[in-house]
Amino acid sequence: MIRTALLLSLLFAACTACAPTATQPGTPAGPDALAQVGRWKLQGATDAAGQPVAAVLPDGKAVHAIAFNDGALAIEGGCNHMGGRYDIDGQGRLVVQEIRSTLMACANPALMSADSAVAGLLQGTSEWSIAESYPEQLFLQHADGRRSHWVAVRPAPSGAPGDVSADSTTTGGDGSGIVLGPLAGADIESASLPGELACSFSMTGQGTLLLAKGDVASSEPSRGVVKVGDYVEMVAAPGGFDAMLGGTRFSGKGKTVTIEVTGPAVGGGESPPNPATLTYDRADGARRQFIGQWRCGP
């Protein structure tokens, strides 16, 4: 066993309040809402200048998760077994005094480096909050200015094979569920969307739920597609490509689809994605929210 000792602090980047906020039934607000959610999967991190911290994403992929359980912290998904003890202090801050790790040689050096980088994000005294979305989002800001973004690990929905939504997560309306499916290449090609550049909303491991294209510096609307059940349906938003960058609202027959960017860009590349939510509102009052990433660019 080895011990690492890196002192950092953490703060939710997208909220002004520092007290933890629970947002879903079964996750009441309290001094340890982190444990009430349980497991959180890392989405990415940025440095003090807002640039992606590539070391936490081995080969560009998010693989690590953390689990809080009655004072015990476990870091999962890496090369080594890592964990330690945590506490919530009198000011509501998360305190991780020490993280311990096995010392194993792995075939992938990037994964070994990511173990150390992720441990460095977590160890220390932290202020934190939970965003109002489902699954919940946790944003952490460290004493040196770094930030990290985590998403609650929730059970997979019980809809039809290939679906990324289910009736149990739809609220309101006539009781029928809002079911969105991943867009296939043939779906996008057949839509023949006009526009110079594209934006897309995707969920980790689930594919693209919405893709839209628009022209730069144009007043013409951007046009996109979503797959509702087995049907590919058209949507549009005002303002062209530029208006989509920070999130927008698409309209279509009997529906509105709202993209809300919830945090700074994470990851690397020419067009790094932003954490975001997609909220689908149906004309009968039904609503379903998805959590994923919004990416715009070439």
Helices and strands as residue ranges (DSSP letters): E 2-4, H 33-37, E 39-46, G 54-56, G 58-60, E 65-69, E 72-76, E 82-88, E 94-101, H 109-122, E 124-126, E 128-131, E 137-141, E 147-152, G 167-169, E 180-181, H 185-191, E 197-203, E 207-214, E 222-228, E 231-237, G 242-244, E 249-252, E 255-261, E 274-282, E 287-297
